[in-house]
């Protein structure tokens, strides 16, 4: 989850064909379904819970996929239906239930993630749980948010706007309007209904359709916000929830930008420290000098983009930032960042950082994009919350950001401009965010996490009434499946036996 700038409803047409009438109407739900329904379900939506999933072999034949009919809006049944694509890896042994997994984003594809999830989750867990994932509403193979053609998106991800100037803000606003207008035209009514609370409601529908009494869930990054939204709306249906790389759901959009800017600054400092302690580091002097060289590189790219092996795509500051940021998600990527920085700083060639930026943006060599993650990220974010668009407030916030993140902070400033003029309103949270009455929940925080700083995990653990915080002292984003045996064993004991980690456990 990366909150980047570069990064009243009016009905339009649907983005893709969707089932026009929703699931078949039923007069009476089967007993095994009726017993699983959430409390207070609007009768207008009961038919969605009555549908039967047809799982068919997919993705090489080792997995199974199904299409789920969902309401466009859980608030207004008259708006019709959309589709949700789900995937599962059946339990290897005697099944005890399903473990729903989400990779984050917002905008991350659970279908693309499922094979990675199989490798992250312990074999003991996959022995007894079906691993189930899905592309959330608006994402990927589900009825997607669509906004602009690939050539326009390519231009947007490259373009620099110096938001410190009136001219830069004006050009950015024009670009954002083009994007938002395209989203409304191509996506239609669904655009105002891709909020996190609605996606969490879809998860409850999946719970019933796989016949689980309670939801067992593993959510990474933004997936923790999704899991918290589920717990808030359906506390009585919470089973074993693991929220890894936690989002502080009580923060405003502007507070989140400040926290994330500081998180990336600290992660970059850790990287520079490690780089300078090893061979071949292009960052000279002490750590502060190394950070200053990174900052100077991004400012130089703003003034005069660096040449790359693609004459049509010089390295702009936008792209340089993406390339640096994506490599900070795991310390396993630090050597790639060192190579890219060496090329840029020593040879004046931005190719390495451009390649890293393309990884983040899921851009292919031919200029097309492998997913709609950019559009979904923007649409879901703008549906959930908005930053201030008051110029004086944004400029004061910028100075606060630069005080804690002098190296990359400019890329987190003026965040309110991203959703300015968005064509659909923010969806208000109308549930208890503390999820009182929910079963015990495990929240995981990594001390060196750039994208969801450790303080966010502490905050989510305080917010959720039944949460326990598990800490990993490590670098990078998220922990379960990539950290150490201490974290793995604690989470496995919880998922398999319901044993909650000891309060204050640090791994």
N, C-alpha and C positions, 0 to 999 in steps of 0.2 A: 504494500500500500504506500503510494508515494504521491503526496499532495503537491502537484506542480502547476505553475501557471502555464507551462508549455505542455505542458501536459493537456393568472386567469387562464384555463385550458381552452385551446381551440382544436377541435377534432380535425384530423387529417386521415389519410389512408393508412392502412396497416402496412408494416414493413414487408411481411411475407404472408402468403395465404395461411390462415389459421382455421381450425374447426369453427364453423359459423354458429353452431347451435350449442356448443359445449357438449358435455357427456350426455348419454341417453337419459331421459327423464325416468325416474323410478317412483313408485308409490310407497314402497316400504324398503328400508335398508336391511340387508342381511344382518342377522343377529351378531355375527362376529365383527361387523363393521360398526354397528350402532353402539356397541360397548366401548369402542375405541375413540369415539368422537370427543372433541374438546368441549369444555363447558361453554355454554352460551352461544353455540354456533347458530348463525343466522340461517333459518330454514331455506332461504333462497339459494344457499350454497351446498345443501346436502347432496345434491346429485353428483357434484364433483367428487365427493368422498365415496360414491357408490361405484365409480368406474373400476374396471378390472385391467391391470397392467398386463400387456403381452410382451414378455421378455424374449428377445431374439438374439442369436449370436452376432457379435460385432467386433470390430477392432482386432482382426486376425483370428476371430473365433474363440478366443479364450475368455472373452467378456460377454456380457449380455446388455442390450440396450432396450429402452422402452420410451414411448412418447406418452406424456401425461397432459391431459386437458386441464388448464387452470383458468380462473376468471381473470379477465383483463384487470379488473378492480375488485378487491375484497371489500370495498366500501359501497359498490354500486353494481349489483348483479346484471343490470340492464345493459352494461357495456360489452357484453359478450365474452368470448373466450380467446385464449392464446394457447400456445403449446410450450411444454417444458420437456427437454430431453434429459433422460436419466441413464445411468450406467451402473452395473454392479459386477463385482467379482465375488462369486459365491463362496461361502465358507468352505474351507478345505476338509473340515471334519463335521462333527455334530453341531449344527447351527443353534445358537441361543438367541440370535437377533441380528439386527443390522446396525452398522456403524456408518452414519452419514458423515462424509468428509467434504470440506470446502477449502480451496487453496488461497482464498483472499481476493485482493484487487482493490476496490470493487471492479468487476469485469473479468476476473479470472475464470477460465473454463474448467469446471470440474471433470468434464469428460476427457479433456486433454491431460488433466492432473492424475487420473485414476491409476495409471501405471506407475507413476512416481509414488503415489500413496501406498501402493502395494509394497514398495521397497522401504518406505519410511516406517510403516507400522510393523510391529514385531510379528513374527510368524505365529506365535502363540495366540495373538489377537485375531489374525486372519484365519486361524484354525476354527474359531467358533463364531465369528461375525461375518456376515456378508458385508463387504465394503461397498457402499452405495454413494455415488456422487451425481452431480447434475450441473447443467449450465443454468445459472439463475435467470429469472425473467430478464429479458433484454440482452442476454449474453449468448454469443456463439451460436450453437445449433438450436437453442430455444428461440422463440420469436424474438428477433434481435432489435436493438436500437440501431438504426442506420442514419447517417447524417450527411456525409459528403463522399465524393469519389476519392479513390486512392491518390490521385495526383494532387488534389486539394489537401488531403491529410498529410501527404509528403511535404508539401510547402509549409503547412502549419508546424510540423515537428521540427523543421529546419529554421523557421523564421525567428529572427531576433527583434525584440521591441524594447527599447530602453525606457522602461516604465518610470524612470526618474524624470522624464521629460513629458510635456504635454503632447508633443508629436508622437512619442512612443505609445502613450496611453491611447491616443486617438486611433492609431493604426491597429493596436491590439483590440480595441473595442470593435472596430470594423470587421476584423477577422473572426472574433467571437460571435458577432451577429450573423455572419455568413454561416458559421457552423451551427448555431442554435436554430436558425431558420430552416436549414437543411434537416436537422433532427426532427423538427415538427412536421415538415412536409413528408418525410420518408417514413417516419415511425408512427405518427398519428396518436391516437388516444393512449396507447401504451406508454408513451413518453412520460406522462404524469403519474404513472403507476409502477415505476421501477424502484421505488424506495425500499429501504432495508426492511421495514416492518412488513411490507407485502411479500418480499422474498422469504422472510421467516415464516409467514403464514403458509407459503408454498411448501416449506419443509414439514409443517404439520400435516399437510395433505399427503406428502410422501410417506410420513410415518404411518398413517392409517393404511395407505395402499400397500405397504409391505407388511402390514399386520403386526406392528409393534405397539405394545401398550404405552411405552414411553420412548422418547427420542434419545438415542445414544449418538454422540456427535463429537467430531474432532474438527475444529476450525482454526485455521492459521490466519494471522494478520487481520485483514478486514473480516475474515470469517469469524473472528471473535466478536465483532460488532453484530454480525448476523446471529451468532449463537446467543448473545446477550439479549437481542431483540426477541428471539424465540422464548427465552426464559421469562422475559417480562410479560409476554402475551399469554404464554401457556405454562405457568409455573407448575401446575399440577401434572403436566406431561413430561417434565424434565426427568431424564434418566441419568446417564453419566456423560457430562459435558466437559470436554477439554478445550480450553481457549488459550491458544499458544501464539505469542507475539501480540499481546493484547492492546486493544484500542481503548482509550479513555472515553467512554460514551457520554460523559458529562461535560466534556470540553466544547467550547464554541469552535467554529471553523478557524477563526483567527488564533485562538489559543493552540489549536492543533498544529497550525503552521509554525508557530513559535517553537513548540516542543519538538517537532520533527526537524526543523532547521538546526536546533541544538544537538539532536541525536545524530544527524549526519556530520556535523562538525566534530563531535567527539569520536565518531567512527573513523573519520578521515585522519584525525590526530593519531589514533591507534595505528592506522595503516602507515602513516608517514614514519612513525616511530619504528615500526617493524621494517619498513623499507630501508631506512637509513642504517639499520643494524645489520643488513644483509648486503650481498654483492650486487653491483650493477644498478644501484639506485640513482636516478638522475636528479634527485632532490638534495641539494647541497646544504651545508651548514647545519644548524640545529633544527629542532622540530618546527619552531615558529618560522624560521627561514624557509623550510620546506613548504609549509602551508602558504606562505606568502607567494612562493613561486607558482603554486597551483592557482591561487587567486589571480595572479598577474596573467597566467595563461588564459583563463576564462575571459578576463577583461580585454586581452589582446584579440581573442577570437571575436569579441563583440565589435571591436573597432575595425579589424581586418581579418576575416575568416581564414583559417589555415588551409593550404592546398591538401588534397587527398588523392587517392588513386582514381577517384571519380571526378573528372573536371567539372561536372554539373553539380557536385555536392561538396563544397568546401565545408570545413568544420566551423560552424557557428558557435556562439556561446551556448545556445540552447542544446545543441548536440554534444558539446563538450561536457556540459553538466550531466546529461543523461548517461554518457559514457562513464563518467567518474562515479555517479551515484549507483548505477547498477552493479558495479564491481564491489561496492561496499556491503552488499546484501549477505555475502559470505566471505570469510577470510580465505577460502579456497580460490577465490577469484583475484586475490591481491596480486599474484604474479602477472596476470593479464593486464592489470592496471599499470604495473611497473613498466611493462613492455610498451604499452600505449603512451605513457608519459615520456618515456625515453625517446620514442619516435617524435613526439610533439616538441619536447623541450630541446633536444639535442639536434634533431634533423629538421625541425620546423614542418613536420609532416603529421597531419591530423588523422591519417587513415586508421590507426589503432583505436582511437577514441570513437571515430565514426562507426567502426565495426561493433564496438561495445554498445553504442547508442542504438544501433539497429537491433541488437539482441533485446534491449529493453522495450523498444517499440514494436517488436515482432514484424520488422520490415524485411521483406525478401530482396534478393539481389535485383529482381526485375522491377522493383518499385511498388509491388503490391504488398498488402499487409495480411498476415496470417490469421488475424482475428479482428473482432470489432472491439477489442479491449479499450482502446482510447475513447471511443464514443460511449461505451457503457460506463467507463470510469467517470466521465464528465456527467452523464445523465443521472447516474445513481447519486453521485456526490451532490449535484445541484438539487435533487429531489429531497435529500436528507437535511442539508443545511447550507447556509450562505454566509460569507464574510461581509464585513462592512464595506460599503462603497463610498463612504465619506472620505474625501481626499485628505483632510487633515488627520483623520483617524488612521488611514492607511500609511501616511508618511510617518506618524508617530510609531506605529507598529513596526514599520521598516527599521527605524533606528533601534528599536528594542531587539529585533531579530539580529541586526548586525552586531549588536553588543555581545551576543552569545554565539553568533555564527559568522564571523567576519570573512571566512573563506568563500563559502557558497551561499551565504544568506540572501544575496540579491535574487536568487531564483525562488525564494519562498515569500518574497514581499509582494504587496498589492494583490493578495489572493482573492479579495472580494471581486475583482474585475472578471474573474473566470465565469461567474454565474450572473453577472449583471445583465439584466434584460432577458434572462432565461424564460421561455414561453410558458412554463407551467409552474405552479406555486410549490413552496416547500410543504412537505407532508408532516403535519404535527404529530409528535409522539403523544399517544393517549393511553399509555399503559404505565404500570409501576416499574421503573427502571431498576429498582432493587430486587425485583423478582421474589418478593416474600413468599414463602411457602415452597420454594423449589428445593429439590434434593441437592445434596452437596455438589458443588461445581469446582473444578480445578482450573486455575488461571496460571499460566506460565509466562515469566518475564526473563529476558536475557539482558544482562547488565550492559553489553556493548551493542545493543540493537539500534541501528540507525533509523529504521522506518517507523517502528513503534517503540519509542524509548522505554526503558525500564520503569520510569515513573508512571507511564500509562498503565502498565500491568498492576502496579501498586494501587493506582486509582480504581481500576476496574474491580480488583479484589475487595476494595473497601465499599464500592457501590453495590455489588451483588451481595445480598444478605447472607447467602450460604456458601460463599466462595472461600477457597484456601489458595494462597499464593505459593507457587513453587518457583524457585530462582535458579537460573543457570548463570554462573560466572563465566561468560564467554563472549565471543565476537560474532556479529552477524545477526541476521533476522530469523527468529523462531528457534526452537530447541529440539522438540521431540523428533527423533529420527536422524538427527545430525549432531548431537551433542555428546553425551557420555552415558555410561551404564546407569549412573545414579538417576538421571532424568528418565531414561527408558524404563528402568525397573519400577520407579514410582508411578509412572503413568500406566504401565501395564497392570500393576496391582490394582489400580483404580478401575480400569476398564474390565478386567477379568473377574475381580473379586469385590469391587466396590470399596476397597480400602483407600481412604483419603490420605494423601501425604501428610506427614507430621507438620504441624503449623510452624512456619518459618524455615522449612527445609531449604538449604542452599546446596547446590550441586556444583 
